[in-house]
Amino acid sequence: MKLHPQLISYVAETVVADLVKEKKISVADDRMIIGLIENLIEDEMEIEADLDDEVRDVLSEHYEAMRSA
């Protein structure tokens, strides 16, 4: 699933704001932390997309066998 960059930023900003509000973290530069979280989200989304591609390939390879079963 591909998320729009603005949505990723919104999620990262919300996570940081909530953690600061709940006094779970204290940050001097929230933009740096937000950027790190954005990168983590993007990395995880890329891993998910790669996994989806692998699953699609395996299903394609075995499609006929599954269809006739």
N, C-alpha and C positions, 0 to 999 in steps of 0.2 A: 504494500500500500504506500503510495506516495503522498506525503503531506506538503502542503504549500509552505514555503519558507516563513511566511508571516504567521502561520499557525504554530510552527515549531518555535518561533521567537516568543509568541504569546504563552505557550506552555512553559517554556524555560523561565520567562519573566514571572509567571504565576508561581512556579515552584520556588524560586528564590524569594519572592515576596512573602509567601506563606511561611517558609522556613525562618525568615528574619522576624516576621510578626510573632511566630510562636517561640521565638528566642532559641531555636534549634541551632542556628548558625549566626555568626557575627561576621560581616564582611566590610572591608574598607572600599572595595571596588566591585560593586555588584555586576557591572557590565562584563568584567572578566569571568565571573562565575556563570553568568547567563550564557556567555559565549561557549564556555566549556560544556554546559548542559546541552546547548544547541548542537554542538559537535557530537556529543554522546547520542542524542536522539537520531541525528542523521546517520551515524555509524550503525546504530541498531536497525534503522529502517533499511539500510543497504544490505545488512546481513539477512533481514527478513525477505527482501526482494530476491537475493541470491538463492535462498532456501526455496522460495516459491518457484523459481526457475528450475531448480533441481527436481522438485516434486513434479512439475509439469512434464519434464523430460522423462522421468520414470513412468508416469502415468501414460504418456504417449507410447513408450516402448511396450507397455503391457495392455494397451487399450483393447486390442482384439481378444486377448485371452479373457479379460474381465467381462467383455461384452457377451461372449459366447457362454460364459459360465452360468 
